[in-house]
Amino acid sequence: MFALHQNGSIYIKAEGDLVSYLEKLGAVAYAINHDSMKKLALYNYYQLPNSIRRNKENLKKSLFSL
């Protein structure tokens, strides 16, 4: 598993079954601003919802139980 932390958000790289699992938790795909091609595009990365990101116990339960 690989993750990035950017501007206070956590993005998990996901494919296949992990995508479905993260979406059930409320994660959303990284949004790309097509108006700004200077911005880094992160395909296959999903932003964790605040309810998981801000609670260490929820984060551990959600990600380390995979």
VMD Tcl script that draws the C-alpha trace (Angstrom):
set ca {
  {0.00 0.00 0.00}
  {1.24 3.46 -0.88}
  {-0.11 6.79 0.34}
  {0.57 10.49 -0.08}
  {-0.09 13.35 2.31}
  {-0.88 16.64 0.56}
  {-2.40 19.83 1.99}
  {-3.80 18.01 5.01}
  {-5.33 15.17 2.98}
  {-4.29 11.53 2.72}
  {-4.45 9.82 -0.67}
  {-4.21 6.02 -0.92}
  {-3.12 4.39 -4.18}
  {-5.72 1.79 -5.03}
  {-6.77 -0.58 -7.79}
  {-9.25 -3.45 -8.01}
  {-10.99 -4.55 -4.81}
  {-9.24 -1.89 -2.74}
  {-11.05 0.83 -4.75}
  {-14.44 -0.62 -3.76}
  {-13.38 -0.90 -0.13}
  {-12.14 2.70 0.03}
  {-15.27 4.01 -1.70}
  {-17.42 2.19 0.89}
  {-15.48 4.09 3.56}
  {-16.32 7.34 1.79}
  {-13.06 7.90 -0.08}
  {-13.23 9.80 -3.36}
  {-10.97 9.68 -6.40}
  {-8.36 12.41 -6.67}
  {-9.89 15.33 -8.55}
  {-7.92 16.74 -11.45}
  {-8.19 20.39 -12.37}
  {-8.05 20.29 -16.18}
  {-7.68 24.09 -16.28}
  {-4.28 23.87 -14.64}
  {-1.93 21.44 -16.32}
  {0.82 22.51 -13.90}
  {-0.90 20.54 -11.14}
  {0.28 17.03 -10.44}
  {-2.19 14.41 -11.66}
  {-2.59 11.44 -9.34}
  {-4.42 8.62 -11.07}
  {-5.66 5.70 -8.95}
  {-5.41 7.69 -5.72}
  {-8.34 8.05 -3.34}
  {-8.74 10.75 -0.71}
  {-9.71 9.45 2.70}
  {-12.68 11.16 4.32}
  {-12.07 13.42 7.32}
  {-13.92 11.00 9.62}
  {-11.14 8.47 9.07}
  {-8.20 10.81 8.59}
  {-8.75 12.78 11.79}
  {-9.30 9.76 14.03}
  {-6.21 7.59 14.49}
  {-8.19 4.60 15.74}
  {-10.52 4.71 12.71}
  {-7.51 5.06 10.44}
  {-5.84 2.00 11.94}
  {-9.03 -0.07 11.83}
  {-9.82 0.94 8.26}
  {-6.42 0.48 6.68}
  {-4.56 -2.05 8.75}
  {-7.39 -4.57 8.71}
  {-6.90 -5.15 4.97}
}
mol new
graphics top color blue
foreach p $ca { graphics top sphere $p radius 0.5 }
foreach p [lrange $ca 0 end-1] q [lrange $ca 1 end] { graphics top cylinder $p $q radius 0.2 }
display resetview
